[in-house]
């Protein structure tokens, strides 16, 4: 999950590029607050977290293939006995 500091930073970046540049400070604060709330509720992950989970999934997939091969070999041994 994104840290609160990261969410705040993203909201600040969004606000800088938004058409709200001429808005009052109160409007900017409300828009930023809503954007931060949306980001927090969006259940996003960082790229590092995503890459780490992809690596875990790849290792799991390889291990599953190995276990399937072992199972097939054991089944053949049982049938041959």
N, C-alpha and C positions, 0 to 999 in steps of 0.2 A: 504494500500500500504506500501511497505517497505520504510523506511527512507533512505536518501542518506548515512548516517553514517552506517546503517546496511548493505547496498549494498556494501559499501567500505570494511567493515569488512569481508563480505562473499567473496569478490574478493581476499582479502589478504589470507584468509584461503585456497581458491582454489589454489592460486598461490603457497603456501607452499607445497601443496600435488601434484603439477603438475610436469611433467618431465622438466619444464623450469628452474629448480634449477641452472643449469650450464649456462643459457643464460645470455646475457648482461643485464645491468640495463635498457637500452632502450627497449629491447625486452620484458622484464618483465613488464615495464610500459605500453607498447602498449597492451600486452596480458591482463593485469589487466583492462585497459581502455575499451577494447572490451568486456570483461566479465561483467564489471559494466554496460555498455550500454545494453548488452543483458538482464541482470537482471532487469534493469529499464523498458525495453520494454516488458518484459515477463508478466507484470501485475500480479505479485504474491502478496499474502497477508500473514501476519504472522499467526501462529497457533492460537494465542489469538483472532485475528480478525475472523478467520474461526470458532472457537468455539463459539464466540459471535453470529455470524450469524446463526449457527446451533441452538442455544438456541432460537433466535428470530423465526426461522422457525418452531421449535417445538411448541412454544406458539401459533403461528399463526395457525398451523394445529389443535391444540386442540380447539382454539376459533372457527375455521371453523366447526368442528364437532358439537360443541354446537349450533351454529347458524343453522346448517342443521337440528338438532333435533327440535329446536324451530319452524322452518319453517314447518316441518312435522306435529308437534302438531297443529299449527295454521291452516294448510290445513285440518286436520281431524276435527277440531272444525267447520270450515266453512261448510264442507260437512255434518256434523251432525245437523247443524241448519236449 
